[in-house]
Amino acid sequence: MTGGQGEPGPVLYHYGPEDDHVGDLWLPEGSGPHPVAVVLHGGYWRAYFTRALMDELCADLAGRGWAAWNLEYRRVGAGGGWPATFRDVATGVDHLSLLAERYPLDLGRLVSVGHSAGGQLALWTAARAGLPPGAPGAEPIVRPVGVVDLAGLADLRLAEQLEQGSHASAELLGGTPQQHPDRYAVTSPAQRLPLGVPQGVVHGDADVNVAPEISDAYATAARTAGDDVELVRVPGADHFALIDPAGPGWAAALAQLDRVARSAT
């Protein structure tokens, strides 16, 4: 379904030549300028999962006055992994600078929102400004002013140590931290601290897909590094409860979205 400003449904845009170089722009009613959420889906960076996971959240965000950029990217098994996934996400986020020429988007109020593997990517979008020259995603055109991480794999080294997703981090980066320490150094948010933007980290305490201790450890490290980070544990919530628009996990995410957006102004 496609639409335009004031119409139902998203507008599909291509940000590059590949099939997965696409994003859906969900626009709220009104003349704007609208705050923007870059929405990044999870699925352990694997091709089976797509941005459709986040459609209901994007519709909810648009109903709350946010423009939502539901970004697709190449994933492991479909041309993704190191470095393609990171280049795609960087290019897709930067494409908002072009969309802002056509739509009333306020890129000064842009927040990255990611779930699971998308949580890692959302945090990484904020880390891009500190990447060394030549690293995938370095020298960003568009940078978020805050991040909301929903049960994210915020520390790829710890995720690999805990064998999350049957070694999904090693699959993404082509090997273990011992084999490719340089790759982990430029992609793992925990190794890029401080990010320099407010962050909300939300995790259900009944999550068996991504260990809550990853969020706990990340939040502690980020605060120690000087970042503004608020950790919210949602009682009884499993991994997917956080992306249920009717559930308490998404309510906690919305509260953090509001907080980090206000903190950045």
Beta strands, then each sheet from edge to edge (+ up, - down):
strand 1: 11-14
strand 2: 22-26
strand 3: 34-40
strand 4: 67-71
strand 5: 105-115
strand 6: 146-150
strand 7: 199-204
strand 8: 229-234
sheet 1: 1+ 2- 4+ 3+ 5+ 6+ 7+ 8+
end
